[in-house]
Amino acid sequence: EKMSVYAAQIEEMDRGIGRVLATVREIKAETNTLVFFLSDNGGAAENPKRGLPGSVLGTRDSFEVYAIEGAHVSSGPFRKTKRFTHEGGIATPLIACWPAGIVVPPGGRLIRDTGHLIDLMATCLEVAGTSLPRTWNGANSTPLEGASLVPAFRAQPVQRHNPLFWEHEGQRAVRDGQWKLVASYNEPWELYDLEADRTELDDLAAAQPGRARELTAKYEAWAARVGVKSWPTLNRAASTKQ
C-alpha cells in the first residue's frame, strides 16, 4: 500500500513536469532550452511517521514513508540507501534534453560516464558561453570543483582532472576513474573497481593496499581543504541495519 502511494506521487510529479515542458513548447522555447532531470540520491530508509493521529495513508493528513524495505527496492541493485556513500546512496540517473545542442538518435542515447551535481554549474556556464565571476556581492567566488558535461552531450568523455569526493554524516567516499574508496561511519575503508564491480561486492582494499592508501591520502587532503568535520553522533545501530 505504501508503494502504491509512492507510485501515485511519482505519477503526479511526472504530470507536473509534463505541464512545464508543454508550456516551454507552447512559447516556442523548447529548441534552445536545456533541461536536466535527476532523481534524489538513494531511497530514504528513515521512518519518521509524522502523520496526524488516525490519518489514512495517502491522505493530506498522512506523512509516511516506505522505510527500509521500500528504500532497498528503489536503490537496488546497489548497496545501502540514502545518507550512505555506497552506490545505493549516491547513484542516480540524469536525463538531459536540449534540442539545439544535443543531437541524439530516436529514443535517445545512454551515456555511462560519471557525473556529479557539482558538474551542473560548469555545464551551464559553458552552454551560456560565460565563466564564473571572480567576485560576487563584494566577496571572492568559490572556484568551481566540477567538470562540464557538454562533452557527454556529444558522446565524448567528460574531461575530469580531479577525483570526486563525498562526505555525509560520517559516510565518506572518493571516486578516481574506475576506482572507488568508500566507508560508512566508523567503518574501515573499502576499495572497489566499479568498472568490474558496479554493485560493490568485491572489496579489494586488502588485495591492493597501495591503491587504498593513495585514495585515502587524496580524500584526507580534500577533507582538510574543504573543512570536513567529524561526525560523532550517528547511531551505529542504524548503520548496521542497512
C-alpha positions as a Python dict, from the first residue, in 0.01 Angstrom:
ca = {
    (1, 'E'): (0, 0, 0),
    (2, 'K'): (285, 238, 81),
    (3, 'M'): (449, 163, -254),
    (4, 'S'): (121, 232, -435),
    (5, 'V'): (101, 576, -270),
    (6, 'Y'): (464, 635, -366),
    (7, 'A'): (387, 538, -727),
    (8, 'A'): (96, 783, -728),
    (9, 'Q'): (325, 1063, -608),
    (10, 'I'): (570, 983, -889),
    (11, 'E'): (284, 997, -1141),
    (12, 'E'): (178, 1338, -1012),
    (13, 'M'): (537, 1462, -1036),
    (14, 'D'): (559, 1329, -1391),
    (15, 'R'): (241, 1510, -1489),
    (16, 'G'): (372, 1834, -1335),
    (17, 'I'): (697, 1810, -1529),
    (18, 'G'): (494, 1743, -1842),
    (19, 'R'): (293, 2062, -1792),
    (20, 'V'): (613, 2266, -1752),
    (21, 'L'): (767, 2120, -2068),
    (22, 'A'): (441, 2165, -2261),
    (23, 'T'): (447, 2535, -2172),
    (24, 'V'): (809, 2561, -2289),
    (25, 'R'): (698, 2417, -2624),
    (26, 'E'): (397, 2648, -2643),
    (27, 'I'): (615, 2959, -2606),
    (28, 'K'): (850, 2826, -2878),
    (29, 'A'): (1145, 2798, -2638),
    (30, 'E'): (1196, 2421, -2646),
    (31, 'T'): (1480, 2412, -2902),
    (32, 'N'): (1712, 2635, -2703),
    (33, 'T'): (1616, 2523, -2351),
    (34, 'L'): (1848, 2284, -2169),
    (35, 'V'): (1659, 2062, -1924),
    (36, 'F'): (1822, 1848, -1656),
    (37, 'F'): (1622, 1588, -1465),
    (38, 'L'): (1764, 1360, -1199),
    (39, 'S'): (1616, 1173, -908),
    (40, 'D'): (1711, 1227, -546),
    (41, 'N'): (2009, 1025, -425),
    (42, 'G'): (1906, 683, -296),
    (43, 'G'): (1586, 556, -140),
    (44, 'A'): (1512, 703, 204),
    (45, 'A'): (1517, 435, 474),
    (46, 'E'): (1406, 667, 756),
    (47, 'N'): (1064, 612, 913),
    (48, 'P'): (951, 943, 1067),
    (49, 'K'): (574, 870, 1098),
    (50, 'R'): (475, 1236, 1121),
    (51, 'G'): (112, 1199, 1017),
    (52, 'L'): (-173, 1321, 1232),
    (53, 'P'): (-317, 1061, 1473),
    (54, 'G'): (-561, 833, 1293),
    (55, 'S'): (-474, 968, 948),
    (56, 'V'): (-535, 743, 649),
    (57, 'L'): (-234, 653, 433),
    (58, 'G'): (-223, 866, 121),
    (59, 'T'): (-442, 1147, 252),
    (60, 'R'): (-340, 1506, 322),
    (61, 'D'): (-305, 1434, 696),
    (62, 'S'): (-73, 1139, 641),
    (63, 'F'): (307, 1169, 646),
    (64, 'E'): (450, 823, 592),
    (65, 'V'): (747, 673, 409),
    (66, 'Y'): (819, 334, 258),
    (67, 'A'): (1100, 272, 513),
    (68, 'I'): (1394, 34, 473),
    (69, 'E'): (1206, -219, 259),
    (70, 'G'): (1095, 37, 1),
    (71, 'A'): (1433, 210, 10),
    (72, 'H'): (1609, -111, -91),
    (73, 'V'): (1361, -156, -376),
    (74, 'S'): (1438, 195, -503),
    (75, 'S'): (1815, 170, -454),
    (76, 'G'): (1859, -186, -583),
    (77, 'P'): (2069, -350, -706),
    (78, 'F'): (2316, -119, -532),
    (79, 'R'): (2427, -145, -170),
    (80, 'K'): (2276, 67, 108),
    (81, 'T'): (2042, 365, 85),
    (82, 'K'): (2020, 742, 118),
    (83, 'R'): (2270, 901, 359),
    (84, 'F'): (2536, 641, 278),
    (85, 'T'): (2809, 688, 17),
    (86, 'H'): (2792, 337, -126),
    (87, 'E'): (2629, 338, -468),
    (88, 'G'): (2280, 283, -327),
    (89, 'G'): (2310, 617, -150),
    (90, 'I'): (2464, 833, -422),
    (91, 'A'): (2394, 686, -767),
    (92, 'T'): (2119, 849, -971),
    (93, 'P'): (2046, 866, -1344),
    (94, 'L'): (2049, 1204, -1517),
    (95, 'I'): (1835, 1294, -1819),
    (96, 'A'): (1946, 1591, -2030),
    (97, 'C'): (1736, 1734, -2313),
    (98, 'W'): (1848, 2022, -2536),
    (99, 'P'): (1733, 2002, -2898),
    (100, 'A'): (1970, 2277, -3013),
    (101, 'G'): (2277, 2126, -2853),
    (102, 'I'): (2221, 1752, -2810),
    (103, 'V'): (2171, 1559, -3131),
    (104, 'V'): (2060, 1205, -3049),
    (105, 'P'): (1908, 914, -3240),
    (106, 'P'): (1539, 833, -3192),
    (107, 'G'): (1486, 707, -2838),
    (108, 'G'): (1784, 895, -2701),
    (109, 'R'): (2134, 781, -2612),
    (110, 'L'): (2266, 622, -2293),
    (111, 'I'): (2597, 765, -2168),
    (112, 'R'): (2775, 569, -1897),
    (113, 'D'): (3023, 841, -1797),
    (114, 'T'): (3031, 962, -1436),
    (115, 'G'): (2886, 1296, -1334),
    (116, 'H'): (2811, 1482, -1013),
    (117, 'L'): (2582, 1765, -907),
    (118, 'I'): (2888, 1991, -889),
    (119, 'D'): (2919, 1950, -1267),
    (120, 'L'): (2590, 2126, -1344),
    (121, 'M'): (2721, 2478, -1282),
    (122, 'A'): (3027, 2419, -1500),
    (123, 'T'): (2799, 2276, -1770),
    (124, 'C'): (2557, 2570, -1763),
    (125, 'L'): (2840, 2823, -1775),
    (126, 'E'): (2988, 2658, -2085),
    (127, 'V'): (2649, 2633, -2256),
    (128, 'A'): (2588, 3003, -2182),
    (129, 'G'): (2932, 3096, -2316),
    (130, 'T'): (3041, 3262, -1995),
    (131, 'S'): (3254, 3197, -1686),
    (132, 'L'): (3219, 3225, -1311),
    (133, 'P'): (3276, 3584, -1194),
    (134, 'R'): (3577, 3627, -970),
    (135, 'T'): (3374, 3824, -718),
    (136, 'W'): (3003, 3833, -625),
    (137, 'N'): (2838, 4087, -395),
    (138, 'G'): (3181, 4205, -281),
    (139, 'A'): (3315, 3859, -191),
    (140, 'N'): (3550, 3628, -379),
    (141, 'S'): (3371, 3347, -562),
    (142, 'T'): (3445, 2989, -460),
    (143, 'P'): (3626, 2823, -753),
    (144, 'L'): (3430, 2558, -940),
    (145, 'E'): (3501, 2198, -841),
    (146, 'G'): (3300, 2029, -1116),
    (147, 'A'): (3364, 1950, -1481),
    (148, 'S'): (3144, 2043, -1776),
    (149, 'L'): (2919, 1766, -1902),
    (150, 'V'): (2900, 1919, -2250),
    (151, 'P'): (3135, 1654, -2397),
    (152, 'A'): (2885, 1389, -2286),
    (153, 'F'): (2621, 1567, -2495),
    (154, 'R'): (2839, 1473, -2794),
    (155, 'A'): (2902, 1116, -2673),
    (156, 'Q'): (3259, 1211, -2576),
    (157, 'P'): (3434, 1152, -2240),
    (158, 'V'): (3392, 1414, -1969),
    (159, 'Q'): (3728, 1583, -1909),
    (160, 'R'): (3766, 1535, -1534),
    (161, 'H'): (4106, 1620, -1389),
    (162, 'N'): (4034, 1560, -1020),
    (163, 'P'): (3865, 1281, -823),
    (164, 'L'): (3510, 1314, -693),
    (165, 'F'): (3460, 1322, -316),
    (166, 'W'): (3168, 1269, -78),
    (167, 'E'): (3111, 1307, 295),
    (168, 'H'): (2778, 1299, 474),
    (169, 'E'): (2719, 1226, 842),
    (170, 'G'): (3045, 1035, 866),
    (171, 'Q'): (2990, 836, 546),
    (172, 'R'): (3274, 910, 304),
    (173, 'A'): (3397, 819, -41),
    (174, 'V'): (3636, 913, -321),
    (175, 'R'): (3595, 817, -687),
    (176, 'D'): (3902, 836, -915),
    (177, 'G'): (3833, 693, -1259),
    (178, 'Q'): (3715, 335, -1221),
    (179, 'W'): (3827, 313, -858),
    (180, 'K'): (3615, 398, -557),
    (181, 'L'): (3717, 407, -192),
    (182, 'V'): (3416, 413, 41),
    (183, 'A'): (3338, 372, 410),
    (184, 'S'): (3039, 403, 638),
    (185, 'Y'): (3063, 587, 969),
    (186, 'N'): (3326, 434, 1200),
    (187, 'E'): (3391, 155, 949),
    (188, 'P'): (3717, 79, 762),
    (189, 'W'): (3772, 185, 403),
    (190, 'E'): (3657, -48, 124),
    (191, 'L'): (3800, -43, -229),
    (192, 'Y'): (3607, -130, -545),
    (193, 'D'): (3673, -142, -916),
    (194, 'L'): (3341, -1, -1039),
    (195, 'E'): (3403, -100, -1399),
    (196, 'A'): (3415, -465, -1299),
    (197, 'D'): (3205, -449, -981),
    (198, 'R'): (2935, -182, -1007),
    (199, 'T'): (2743, -319, -708),
    (200, 'E'): (3043, -304, -471),
    (201, 'L'): (3054, -669, -372),
    (202, 'D'): (3427, -747, -404),
    (203, 'D'): (3627, -537, -156),
    (204, 'L'): (3984, -506, -289),
    (205, 'A'): (4128, -298, -2),
    (206, 'A'): (4331, -589, 136),
    (207, 'A'): (4442, -707, -209),
    (208, 'Q'): (4552, -358, -322),
    (209, 'P'): (4670, -173, -10),
    (210, 'G'): (4883, 70, -208),
    (211, 'R'): (4589, 194, -413),
    (212, 'A'): (4377, 216, -99),
    (213, 'R'): (4643, 429, 74),
    (214, 'E'): (4673, 655, -231),
    (215, 'L'): (4300, 721, -243),
    (216, 'T'): (4286, 765, 134),
    (217, 'A'): (4551, 1036, 109),
    (218, 'K'): (4355, 1213, -165),
    (219, 'Y'): (4039, 1201, 44),
    (220, 'E'): (4213, 1333, 356),
    (221, 'A'): (4372, 1618, 160),
    (222, 'W'): (4031, 1714, 19),
    (223, 'A'): (3861, 1685, 359),
    (224, 'A'): (4123, 1915, 513),
    (225, 'R'): (4092, 2167, 227),
    (226, 'V'): (3714, 2199, 239),
    (227, 'G'): (3676, 2170, 616),
    (228, 'V'): (3503, 1835, 661),
    (229, 'K'): (3414, 1792, 1029),
    (230, 'S'): (3400, 1470, 1228),
    (231, 'W'): (3059, 1314, 1286),
    (232, 'P'): (3029, 1178, 1641),
    (233, 'T'): (2652, 1138, 1677),
    (234, 'L'): (2533, 894, 1409),
    (235, 'N'): (2353, 595, 1559),
    (236, 'R'): (2575, 297, 1479),
    (237, 'A'): (2277, 61, 1503),
    (238, 'A'): (2115, 240, 1206),
    (239, 'S'): (2431, 181, 1002),
    (240, 'T'): (2435, -188, 1091),
    (241, 'K'): (2068, -228, 997),
    (242, 'Q'): (2140, -116, 641),
}
